[in-house]
């Protein structure tokens, strides 16, 4: 029993550091945030921090894991719905994650600064691998269901899902560049629409879905970020 209680206490204390890191990253930015800021926020010792994390970057990885967990938790009820067809599930997955991000725009913008920083290249690569590992099983279930329904045509749902996640990662990088360019007013909104259309077509071709059947982002969300 003591061992179980100790494990529970360990998880609770670690989560407090992660929550503080997320809160401070949003308020100050990751580059400006220091380990001492986290310690001051929690009134904790440096030794306590290093008991759970070996670096500030390790805390960042935990923060992003927490964000991914929360975003996926928001959309899994739709993915798990036995009465929902595959294409609506795909829309619920993409749309739900987009809505989750939009509702937490300051946090996502803080994370964006981390993502584009050359100092965090190693962390960024780790996060890419994490995204593949977390998203592939979810997408594979939807692709498999759609293949059974006849709306997708995929020989291997898992292999197709892996490629879809890679496409998503590439689109995320492109969307980041587009967002920065729109903030600088160096491109028009039409460039964003063209990029989304190209990404959507690539998804449909990969899945063997009918043209126009898939929507990866709704117009309201697109205007919120790029309008």
N, C-alpha and C positions, 0 to 999 in steps of 0.2 A: 504493500500500500504506500509506504514511504517513497519508493521509487516512482510510482505513478504520480504522486503529489509533486515530487521534485520536477518531473518532466513537465507537468502542467504549469508549474511556477516558471520554469525556464521559458516556455512558450509565451506566457503572458508578459514576462519582462522583455523578451526579445521583440514582441509585437509593439511594446511601448516605444522602443527605439525606432522601429520602422515607422510608426505613426508620427512620431516627432520629426523624423527625417522627411517624410512626405509633406508635413505641414510647413516646415521651414523651407523646403525646396520651393514650394509654391509661393511663400511669402518673400523670400530673399533671392531665390535662384540657387541652383546647385553649386555653381562656381563660387558664389559669395558666401554660401553656408559653410561653416566650419564644424569640426567634431565638437569643439568647445561650445558652440551654439546649441548643439544637441544635448550636451551634458548640462548646460545651464537651464535649458527648457525642462529637463526632467529632474534637475537637482541630483544628478548621478555622477559617479566617479569615472575617471578615464579607464580604470581597470575593469569596471562593469561593462563599458562599451566594448573593449577588446576581448571580453569574455564571449561576446556574440559575433563580432565582426573584426576582421583583421585590417580593414581600411575603410575610408570614406566611400570608395568605389563599391566595396562589398555591401555597404548599407544601401547604396543606390540600386544595386541589383535586387536587393530585398524589397525596396520600395516599388520597383517596376513589377516584380512578381506579384506584389499585393494589388497593384493596379490591374494587372492582367486577370488575376483571380476575380476581382470585383466586376470587371467588364464582362467576363464570361458568365459569371453567376447571374448577371442581369438578363442574358439571352438564352441560357440553357432551358428554362421552362418551355420556351417555344420550340427549341430543338428537340426536346423530349416529348412534345405533344404528339400522341399517336394518331390524332385526327387531322393533323396539319400535313398538307402535301409538301413535296420536296422543294419546289420553287418558292412558295411562301415561307418555308423554313429558311431558305437561303436569304431571302429578303429580310426576314426577322433577325437573322444573325448579323448581316451587314448593317441594317438600319438600327438595330438595338445597340450595337457597339458605337455607331456614329452618334446616336442620341446620348449615350452615356458620356462620350467625350465632350459633346457640346454642353451638357449640363455641368461639366467640370472644366470649362475652357481655361481658366487661369492655371490649373494644374497641368493640363495638356500643353499649354504654351511654355510652362516652366520645363516640362520634359522635352519639348522640342529644342530648347536651347542646349540641353544635354546631348540630344541626338546629333546635332550638327557640329558639336565641338570636336576638334581633332584630338583633344586630350582624352576623350572617352571612346576612342576607336575600339579598344579591346572590349570594353563593357558593351559597346554597341553590337559587336559581333556575337558576344555571349547571348545578348538579348534576342538577336535574330534566331539563333539556334533554339532558344527557349520558346519563341513564337512558333517555330515549325513543330516542335514537340507538343505544344499545347493545342494548337489550332488544327493540326492534321487529323487527329481522331474525330474531332467534331465535324469537320468538313467531309471526312470519309463516310460518316454515317448518312449525311445528307445526299452525297453523290450516289451512294449505294441505293438509298431509297428512290432517288430520281431515276436510276437505271432500271429498277424493278417497275417503276411507274411508266417507263418509256419516254420520259421527258429529257433524260440525259442518256448519253451513249458512251460509257466508260468501261473498258475491259477490266481495269483495276481501280476500284474506288480509292484505295489508299495512295497509290502512285499518282492518280489524278489530283487528289487532295494535296499532296506534297507540292505538286507543281502550282496548284492554285495559291498555296501559301507563299510560294516564291514570287508569284505574280503580284500578290498583295504587298509583299515587302518592297518590290520594285516600284509599285504604285505609291506606296507610302513615301519613298524617297522622292519620287516625282512630285507628289502632292506637297511635300515640304518645300521643294524648290519653287513650285507655283505659288505657295502661300507667301514666301519671302518676296517673290517678284511682284505679287499683287500688293503687298504692303509698301513696296517701293514704287508702285504704280508704273512698272516697266512693261507690263503685259496687260491685255484686256481680259474681261471675263470670258470672252469667246475662246481664248486659249485654254482655259480651265475646262470648259464644256467639251472641247475637242479631245483633250486628254482623257476625260472620263468616258467619252464615247469610244475611244480606241481601247481603253482598258475593258470596257463592257463587252466589246466585240471579241476581244481575246478570250475572255471568260466563256462566252457563248460557244466559241469555236472549240475550245478545249473540252467543254462539257458535252458538245454535240447537241446543244440546246437550240431551239428555234430562235431566229433573229428577233430581237425586241422583247424576248421573254424575261430577260434578267435586268434588274436595276441595282447597281451597287451603291448608289447614293441618291437620296431624294433631293428635289430642287430646293426645299427650304433649308436643308443642312448645307447644301452647296453654297447658297447665298450667305448663310451665317458665317462661313469661313472665308469665302472668296469674293462675296458681293461688294 
